Amino acid sequence: GRAALHRPEKPGADGEVRCAGRGAADVVSAHDTAVSVPIVLASGNLGLVSFPDVPGRMSREQIDARHPALLRTLADHPGVGFVLVRSEAHGAVVLGPRGAEHRLDTGEVLGTSPLTVFGPGAEAAVRRTAHFRNAPDIMVNSAYHPARGTVHAFEEQIGSHGGLGGEQGHPFLLWPAGLTPPVAAGEELVGAEQVHRVLRRWLEEAYGPQVPDRETAAAEETYASAAEDAPAAEQPVAEGRSAEGATDAEVPVDTGPSKASGAARTVPDSRWDGAPAAPFTVVSRVVPDKTR
């Protein structure tokens, strides 16, 4: 992994960086590697590659100029289903094996579209992803085998989710019979936005409109004002927030039987009191048992 990508290990005591699998003669400075080392992330069968030294999103033409064989090598790999890049000439482009291309913005297909095997919704899903402002320079989705329903995880996992292909693309909703169906008969529920609207509707059906009580609202307003007035170096981190940015006060609390549909339901404030959290023990990495 690191040796093949020439990815550096952590800097040594002298400030120099030694790459995995290399000798002392191959020591390079941290300054030299800062502009050349890509960032490679994996999420199940989805891989994200970015070049941090290039402002904005790197185009296909720029990647080909810097690394002429990279995109074609990835697209032709048997474990890769498709590669998504942005072309200066054609916009969002999906690359597949044997020179196949699917130009998502125009619908033009050269050869056989690499997205065909992933089903009818794949094109719209990938096109949507391609136009996110934080899309990576290169997005790699593993191959999918419809007969077995399996994908290739880019991580050490028994099962995976994160990309297209397999049962991960067919979730389900289970809801009490007293709530309305998620969609009308004959309609499909597709995409995170539609699912979010359904969940919000069910929340109101079960508990009524979600509004904070007066005490919580006043406390949040006071806290926000104090945070704005604080110096930048001393401004506290927003308390009671999860990684997704939602406050604890927004989480519905089950207080018993639901109220009438027109009644507003209030939730108590459960903000962090400022006490330091207890330290947790770091354990050694567990190797997954793949024999089961």
C-alpha positions, 0 to 999 in steps of 0.5 A: 500500500504505502510503498506502492503509492510512495506514501510517507510514514510519520516523520522521524526525529530529524524532521525527515520522512522515510517511506515504507519499504525504502532504505536510508538513501530514499529519505525525502524531506517533508516539504518535498512530499507535501505537494506530491502525496495523494490522500486515499480514503476507503469506505467499504467498496468506495475509494476516494483519491484527492491531490491536496496540492491542487486547488479545487477539484483536479480534472481528468486532463490534469490527472492524465498530464501528471499521472498518464497511466493512473486512470486507465490502470484503475479502470482496467483493474478487475476489482474495479467497477468504474472510476468517476472523474471530472473532464474539462471537455465533457463534465462528469465522466465514468470510466470503465474497462477497455476504454469504456466511458459514460459521459453523465452530463450529455448521456453519451456512452463509448463502448458499454457503460460501466454503470449498466451492471449496477441497475437503472438508478446508478446513473442518476446516483453517480451524476448527483455525487459527481456534482457535489462541491466536495467530490474527490478528484477520483472516485473508485467503485469496486466491481459488482457480481450480480450472480453472487450479489457481492462487491470487493471491499477496499477495507478488511471487512466481512461485509461492506457499505459505502458504494454501489452494488449488492444488498447495501443498495436495497435498504428497508423501512419498518414503521408502526401500522398507525403511521402513514405509508412512506409513499403512495401506492406505485411510487418509489422511495429513492434517495436520502432526501426522500427518506429524510422527508418521510422520517420527519413526517413520521416524527410529527405524526407520532409526537406533533411539531418538534419545537424547543421549550422556552427555557431551552430556547432562551438558554441557547440564545444566551449561549450563542450571544456569548459565543459571538462576543468571545475572542476568536482564540477563546471562543468555546466549541459548541456544546451538546453537538454530535459529529453531524452538528445536531444538538441534543435538544433536537433529539426527540425524547420518548415521554410516554403516550404521544400527544394530539397531532396538533399539539407542540411537543417540547424536549428538555435541554441536556447540554454538556455541563463542561466537565471533562469526559472520562478517559477511555482505554485504547485496545489493540486492533482486532483481526476479523474472523473470516472463517465463519 
